[in-house]
């Protein structure tokens, strides 16, 4: 396709040629770009630093991170240029997508592909252009990291400048993929929290509805676990998001076990103790499972499990479920900046654990008995409303393990709630 530019100053009789496009490749490329979700996002310091560095390295007044959409090129970062986008047909970077390395145009006014381009015959009056493709790990190029000069450069970039331009384009690609991985992790964490909350709310509700709901939850759980496993195994990503993904996968396995127990025992909320366990192990699991909730709430999460074994006769998975319920409940009612602590409790040969928060506590008249709270007006600080079933589920599960749950306020002048779970076996 050839487009006239005769209405531009100095462009009489000259034309420019948009880049050719393979439809199948374009569909794949645009799908990748859409998946990243980066178009029209605000400027970010990491990308801005890259264009500043490249501009200096290449001695070019303009440097851009340019992403090629279906009908435009959009600049994620720009140095020396006010425009945020141009039509795709004008984009030098569109030509660079198919280049195996850096595409250089020594003098655009003398190049038949660009001589009549509006960006050559008008602002910013491009003469020299060099663009390195921004390629994802599968080889798909989404755009370029490019430098522009209004003066022609017959000799182009030197070898070092070319290497640095390519290296920084690779950094842009890695940063884009990391952003997408982090966004996906947040989405999966949100899904995990919603599934976990739904399971808590329905765990004590008998009947066919529980089985049907539990069955339907298997699909999103398996999806969460699958994506999390892929991210955790991707050695191209930094360690921190990979560790988050591992935690999400672990949470998914735990919740899938709960779903399977609900399907197998729709009228049961607990099992009889099955063996001697070290109480610290399921408590450590529970701490990992609620880590995402603590980040969302802005609440510190601490443990005082100690170096000594805490042997009790109980089912480890049920103990973890009890602890997760109590920790999630504490996080929900603790204001941001507060803290929630879990610690081993020992008293005259009885071993258990306590969940202690720095929230508002409860009115004494609300404590109706061991592990039982009457309804009150304390509102959750995060996560919206609450069914109030978390404590009830934990109490029933505790009793199913030959244990007892106790609730009290922290002694003055401290504020907060203490929930103890003791095992008498």
Buried (B, 14 or more C-beta within 10 A) or exposed (E): EEBEBEEBEEBEEBBBBBBEBEEEEEEEBBEBBEEBEBEEEEEBEEBBBBBBBBBEBBEBBBBBBBBBBEEBBBBBBBBBBEEEBBEBBBBBBBBBBBBEEBBBBBBBBEBEBBBBBBBBBBEBBBBBBBBBBBBBEEEBBBBBBBBBBBEBBEEBBEEEBBBBBBEBBBBBBBBBBBBBBBBBBBEBBEBBBEBBBBBBBBBBBEEEEBBEBBEEBBEBBEEBBEBBBEBBEBEEBEEEBBEBBBBBBBBBEBBBEBBEBBBEEBEBBBBEBEEEBBBBBBBBBBBBBBBBBBBBBBBBBEBEBEEEEBEBBBBBBBBBBBBBBBBBBBBBBBBEEBBBBBBBBBEEEBBBBBBBBBBBBBEEEBBEEBBEBEEEEBEBBBBEEBEEBBBBBBBBBBBBBBBBBBBBBBEEEEBBBBBBBBBEE
